[in-house]
Amino acid sequence: MTLLAPTRERDHAVARPRSGPPRHALPPAPRVTSEKTLRAILLIAIVTIVITICIQKVDSLSNLRRDPVWAAYSIVVTTFIFSRFGLAWLYRVPRGSFGATYCPTVAIIVPAYNEPDIARTLLACLNVDYPAERLRVVVVDDKSTDDTLERIEEVAVTHPEMVVIPAEVNRGKRHAMATGIAAAGDAEILVFIDSDSQVSFSAVKRLIRYFADPAVGAVAGHTDVANKSVNLLTRMQAMQYYIAFRIYKSAEALFGAVTCCSGCFSGYRTSAVAPVLDAWLNQRFLGQPSTFGDDRSLTNFLLPHWRVLYAPDAQAYTNVPEQLKQFLRQQLRWKKSWLREAPRAAKAMIRKNPVAVLMFTLSLALPLMAPQVVLRALVVQPHFISELPYWYFGGVAAMALIYGLYYRLNQPEKHWYLGIFFTMFYTVVLVLQLPYAMATIRDSKWGTR
């Protein structure tokens, strides 16, 4: 089995006229019961699959002598995946009045480049539930080649309080973020939002309360896919995003060690960013300027000395690639940034809880082994030792189904089962991107801009 790729509440409700059956009519049968029944069935299905996988792993134990490397890999990767589910379950959102009275000055920074939907993003930022006198919205246009700046200025006409900074030359997202930081004034918290993302009405207030703990340096909000209904590719990514945030980031946040605060929607304490700003802005890799992986890099600069958390109750939405070519380029860029930042992340993680160190080590080692495992299953077994990799693909399918059922258990998504294909797609296609990412790691081109 392989792992998912390493890793980006909108208030849609509007007032509607009251309509429906008259008071004397019998109400329709409640859907709560059917939903509870479905959830129970899904939970039973997950437990059944887990038990089946565990029984199969007992069989793997008997293969340790005959095929020790691959049997051990199978056992370790299964244990690792289940462990992340367990650790994520232990992570809890702050309850009660924690952070309720904490109200620091906040700057929302939106770096923008050729973004046709920028007005929607900015209006969502300007209308969040946060005291206006303690909030500043800064948008930096990174010398867009389309009409993005004009769209920004149209919003500024009706919202003169918004700070608009048009860059003279295109220098990339990192410099746009730094320009926004410089314009944030005396803001105590910096909130970064990608130009293709939208935050819910209460998202910023919920994100900020995590900073009531003075040991917290950064917090990643929760982001779901806004355009998931477009095609199969976007539906697969919807499940990927949900699992990556709710499972992976929750498991890391249990130890205050989230390794990447997504650019879609994340917050940073200004006093934590200030000492590392120059080093981050001028970071280089093998002599080349670092032009992507900005959010993962900034997170890693803070990890050694600060707690980095995840806020599952702070909701945002983002658009994901709708075309395969664009998606593959994005995934390649993410893999390169993951590889580049791995040594620095390892150095930072060594200071964390021993369990976090172990989980992080496995999260590095297992994906690096995955291409060899896939090649063995697809090429070596069927063509050289005349074995069909039924156990391997059976395990991959079982884990894909667990991810899918967990997704449906928590999201009332009609087409949830389409997300299952992502695990299979990752196994057959995306895993094999990693060697290519290694071979071209010095290439700093953005790829999708």
DRENMI-442321 format. One line per 10 residues: number of its first residue (from 1); for each residue x, y, z of C-alpha. Coordinates in steps of 0.1 Angstrom, whole numbers, always signed. Example, Ala and Ser with C-alpha at 12.3 -4.5 7.8 and 13.67 -1.06 7.14 Angstrom:
BEGIN
1 = +123/-45/+78 ~ +137/-11/+71
//
This chain:
BEGIN
1 = +0/+0/+0 ~ +11/+36/-6 ~ +3/+69/+11 ~ -16/+99/-1 ~ +5/+127/-15 ~ +22/+150/+11 ~ +6/+182/+11 ~ -42/+235/+2 ~ -176/+272/+63 ~ -183/+292/+35
11 = -215/+307/+46 ~ -235/+298/+14 ~ -268/+302/+32 ~ -290/+331/+21 ~ -323/+343/+33 ~ -352/+325/+16 ~ -389/+332/+19 ~ -408/+309/+42 ~ -425/+283/+22 ~ -437/+247/+26
21 = -467/+228/+40 ~ -493/+246/+61 ~ -492/+241/+98 ~ -519/+215/+99 ~ -501/+193/+73 ~ -481/+164/+84 ~ -444/+171/+82 ~ -422/+150/+60 ~ -404/+121/+76 ~ -372/+134/+93
31 = -340/+127/+75 ~ -320/+126/+107 ~ -329/+89/+113 ~ -319/+78/+78 ~ -286/+98/+81 ~ -279/+82/+115 ~ -286/+48/+100 ~ -263/+55/+71 ~ -235/+67/+94 ~ -238/+35/+114
41 = -236/+14/+83 ~ -205/+33/+71 ~ -189/+29/+105 ~ -195/-8/+105 ~ -181/-10/+70 ~ -149/+8/+81 ~ -145/-15/+112 ~ -150/-46/+89 ~ -124/-34/+65 ~ -100/-26/+93
51 = -104/-61/+108 ~ -99/-77/+73 ~ -67/-57/+68 ~ -55/-67/+102 ~ -61/-104/+95 ~ -42/-100/+62 ~ -13/-84/+81 ~ -11/-115/+103 ~ -5/-134/+71 ~ +22/-109/+63
61 = +39/-118/+96 ~ +44/-154/+82 ~ +61/-139/+51 ~ +87/-120/+71 ~ +112/-149/+67 ~ +105/-155/+30 ~ +102/-118/+20 ~ +113/-97/+50 ~ +116/-63/+33 ~ +82/-61/+16
71 = +64/-79/+44 ~ +78/-54/+69 ~ +70/-24/+47 ~ +34/-36/+44 ~ +30/-39/+82 ~ +47/-6/+89 ~ +27/+14/+64 ~ -6/+0/+75 ~ +3/+7/+112 ~ +13/+42/+102
81 = -19/+50/+84 ~ -41/+37/+112 ~ -19/+56/+138 ~ -26/+89/+120 ~ -63/+82/+122 ~ -60/+75/+160 ~ -38/+106/+167 ~ -62/+128/+147 ~ -91/+115/+168 ~ -73/+126/+199
91 = -69/+162/+187 ~ -96/+185/+201 ~ -108/+220/+192 ~ -106/+244/+222 ~ -139/+243/+240 ~ -159/+268/+260 ~ -147/+304/+264 ~ -110/+297/+255 ~ -98/+327/+235 ~ -132/+343/+234
101 = -120/+376/+246 ~ -87/+376/+227 ~ -90/+403/+201 ~ -56/+413/+186 ~ -51/+435/+156 ~ -52/+414/+124 ~ -40/+420/+89 ~ -55/+398/+61 ~ -29/+396/+33 ~ -40/+384/-2
111 = -12/+380/-27 ~ -27/+380/-62 ~ -16/+371/-97 ~ -39/+367/-128 ~ -69/+358/-106 ~ -103/+364/-123 ~ -123/+356/-91 ~ -103/+380/-69 ~ -133/+402/-61 ~ -151/+373/-45
121 = -120/+366/-23 ~ -116/+402/-12 ~ -153/+407/-4 ~ -152/+376/+18 ~ -122/+390/+36 ~ -138/+424/+40 ~ -170/+410/+55 ~ -156/+386/+80 ~ -169/+386/+116 ~ -142/+407/+133
131 = -141/+442/+147 ~ -134/+465/+118 ~ -112/+488/+138 ~ -88/+459/+145 ~ -88/+445/+110 ~ -69/+455/+79 ~ -72/+439/+45 ~ -41/+442/+23 ~ -41/+429/-13 ~ -8/+428/-34
141 = -11/+425/-71 ~ +21/+408/-83 ~ +21/+426/-117 ~ -7/+405/-132 ~ -9/+404/-170 ~ -47/+403/-171 ~ -73/+426/-156 ~ -68/+414/-120 ~ -56/+449/-108 ~ -87/+465/-123
151 = -110/+440/-105 ~ -92/+448/-73 ~ -96/+486/-78 ~ -133/+481/-84 ~ -136/+465/-50 ~ -115/+493/-35 ~ -140/+520/-48 ~ -167/+507/-24 ~ -142/+496/+3 ~ -116/+524/+6
161 = -104/+509/+38 ~ -87/+481/+18 ~ -50/+486/+12 ~ -41/+480/-25 ~ -4/+476/-35 ~ +3/+471/-72 ~ +38/+457/-77 ~ +60/+473/-103 ~ +75/+439/-114 ~ +65/+403/-110
171 = +87/+387/-83 ~ +66/+358/-71 ~ +43/+350/-43 ~ +69/+351/-15 ~ +78/+387/-23 ~ +41/+396/-26 ~ +36/+381/+9 ~ +65/+401/+23 ~ +52/+433/+7 ~ +19/+426/+24
181 = +36/+421/+57 ~ +54/+454/+54 ~ +20/+471/+48 ~ +3/+453/+78 ~ +13/+481/+102 ~ +11/+471/+138 ~ -10/+440/+132 ~ -3/+413/+158 ~ -16/+385/+137 ~ -10/+380/+99
191 = -36/+360/+80 ~ -27/+348/+45 ~ -53/+339/+20 ~ -47/+327/-15 ~ -64/+348/-42 ~ -85/+318/-54 ~ -98/+311/-18 ~ -127/+324/+2 ~ -131/+324/+40 ~ -164/+319/+58
201 = -180/+347/+79 ~ -167/+334/+112 ~ -134/+318/+100 ~ -110/+346/+110 ~ -124/+350/+145 ~ -122/+312/+151 ~ -86/+310/+137 ~ -75/+339/+159 ~ -86/+324/+192 ~ -59/+297/+189
211 = -33/+325/+193 ~ -46/+332/+228 ~ -20/+306/+238 ~ +13/+327/+237 ~ +33/+296/+227 ~ +14/+293/+194 ~ +32/+308/+164 ~ +11/+297/+135 ~ -23/+281/+128 ~ -36/+264/+96
221 = -73/+268/+90 ~ -94/+241/+73 ~ -99/+243/+36 ~ -123/+224/+14 ~ -126/+224/-24 ~ -150/+250/-38 ~ -152/+236/-73 ~ -155/+199/-65 ~ -186/+194/-87 ~ -168/+202/-120
231 = -155/+167/-129 ~ -139/+135/-116 ~ -106/+152/-110 ~ -120/+179/-87 ~ -141/+154/-68 ~ -109/+133/-62 ~ -91/+163/-49 ~ -120/+172/-26 ~ -115/+140/-7 ~ -77/+145/-8
241 = -80/+179/+8 ~ -104/+167/+35 ~ -82/+138/+45 ~ -50/+159/+43 ~ -65/+185/+67 ~ -87/+165/+90 ~ -64/+135/+94 ~ -28/+145/+86 ~ -29/+181/+101 ~ -49/+170/+131
251 = -24/+142/+139 ~ +5/+167/+136 ~ -14/+194/+156 ~ -17/+170/+185 ~ +20/+177/+192 ~ +19/+214/+180 ~ +39/+204/+149 ~ +19/+210/+118 ~ +46/+209/+90 ~ +28/+231/+65
261 = +3/+259/+71 ~ -15/+260/+38 ~ -15/+292/+18 ~ -52/+289/+12 ~ -59/+301/+48 ~ -34/+303/+76 ~ -24/+327/+104 ~ +10/+337/+118 ~ +20/+356/+149 ~ +39/+387/+137
271 = +64/+385/+165 ~ +72/+350/+153 ~ +76/+359/+117 ~ +96/+391/+121 ~ +129/+375/+132 ~ +130/+350/+103 ~ +115/+373/+76 ~ +147/+382/+58 ~ +161/+346/+59 ~ +128/+333/+45
281 = +125/+360/+19 ~ +161/+354/+6 ~ +161/+316/+10 ~ +180/+297/-17 ~ +182/+261/-27 ~ +214/+247/-44 ~ +223/+283/-54 ~ +188/+290/-68 ~ +163/+314/-53 ~ +134/+296/-37
291 = +104/+306/-57 ~ +78/+281/-44 ~ +70/+262/-13 ~ +66/+295/+4 ~ +40/+284/+30 ~ +58/+252/+39 ~ +91/+271/+42 ~ +76/+298/+65 ~ +61/+271/+86 ~ +94/+254/+90
301 = +111/+286/+100 ~ +87/+288/+130 ~ +86/+251/+140 ~ +117/+250/+161 ~ +106/+276/+186 ~ +68/+278/+183 ~ +37/+255/+185 ~ +20/+252/+151 ~ -16/+241/+152 ~ -46/+233/+130
311 = -81/+249/+133 ~ -107/+225/+119 ~ -135/+249/+129 ~ -120/+278/+108 ~ -135/+272/+74 ~ -123/+283/+40 ~ -128/+271/+4 ~ -104/+271/-25 ~ -105/+263/-62 ~ -84/+233/-74
321 = -70/+225/-109 ~ -98/+213/-132 ~ -74/+200/-160 ~ -51/+171/-156 ~ -21/+189/-170 ~ -24/+217/-145 ~ -30/+193/-117 ~ +1/+173/-125 ~ +22/+204/-126 ~ +9/+215/-92
331 = +16/+181/-77 ~ +51/+181/-91 ~ +58/+216/-76 ~ +44/+204/-42 ~ +67/+173/-43 ~ +97/+195/-50 ~ +89/+218/-22 ~ +84/+188/+1 ~ +118/+174/-9 ~ +135/+207/-5
341 = +121/+214/+29 ~ +124/+179/+43 ~ +159/+184/+58 ~ +149/+217/+75 ~ +116/+202/+87 ~ +136/+172/+102 ~ +159/+195/+120 ~ +129/+214/+135 ~ +109/+183/+144 ~ +138/+168/+164
351 = +127/+192/+192 ~ +92/+179/+194 ~ +75/+150/+212 ~ +92/+116/+204 ~ +59/+103/+190 ~ +58/+133/+166 ~ +94/+126/+156 ~ +86/+90/+149 ~ +55/+99/+128 ~ +75/+125/+109
361 = +103/+101/+102 ~ +78/+76/+88 ~ +61/+103/+67 ~ +95/+109/+50 ~ +107/+74/+47 ~ +75/+57/+34 ~ +68/+80/+5 ~ +105/+78/-6 ~ +101/+40/-7 ~ +67/+41/-25
371 = +81/+43/-61 ~ +101/+11/-55 ~ +71/-6/-40 ~ +49/+3/-70 ~ +74/-7/-95 ~ +78/-41/-78 ~ +41/-46/-78 ~ +35/-35/-114 ~ +66/-48/-131 ~ +87/-72/-110
381 = +60/-94/-96 ~ +39/-101/-127 ~ +69/-102/-152 ~ +98/-116/-133 ~ +85/-138/-105 ~ +51/-147/-121 ~ +31/-134/-92 ~ +0/-112/-94 ~ +1/-84/-69 ~ -34/-91/-56
391 = -25/-85/-20 ~ -9/-52/-28 ~ -37/-38/-49 ~ -62/-53/-25 ~ -46/-34/+3 ~ -46/-2/-17 ~ -82/-6/-26 ~ -91/-13/+11 ~ -73/+18/+23 ~ -90/+39/-5
401 = -123/+26/+7 ~ -115/+35/+43 ~ -106/+71/+32 ~ -137/+73/+12 ~ -160/+60/+39 ~ -144/+83/+64 ~ -150/+112/+40 ~ -187/+103/+36 ~ -190/+97/+74 ~ -181/+134/+80
411 = -193/+150/+47 ~ -229/+145/+33 ~ -214/+143/-2 ~ -236/+125/-28 ~ -207/+115/-50 ~ -183/+107/-22 ~ -173/+74/-38 ~ -156/+92/-67 ~ -129/+104/-43 ~ -118/+68/-38
421 = -102/+69/-72 ~ -76/+94/-59 ~ -58/+67/-39 ~ -56/+45/-69 ~ -46/+74/-92 ~ -19/+84/-67 ~ -6/+48/-66 ~ -3/+44/-103 ~ +6/+79/-114 ~ +16/+104/-87
431 = +40/+81/-68 ~ +61/+78/-100 ~ +64/+116/-101 ~ +87/+116/-71 ~ +118/+103/-89 ~ +112/+130/-116 ~ +108/+156/-89 ~ +142/+145/-75 ~ +158/+147/-109 ~ +145/+182/-116
441 = +146/+196/-81 ~ +168/+225/-90 ~ +142/+237/-115 ~ +124/+266/-96 ~ +98/+274/-123 ~ +63/+278/-108 ~ +48/+255/-135 ~ +12/+267/-133 ~ +15/+305/-132
//
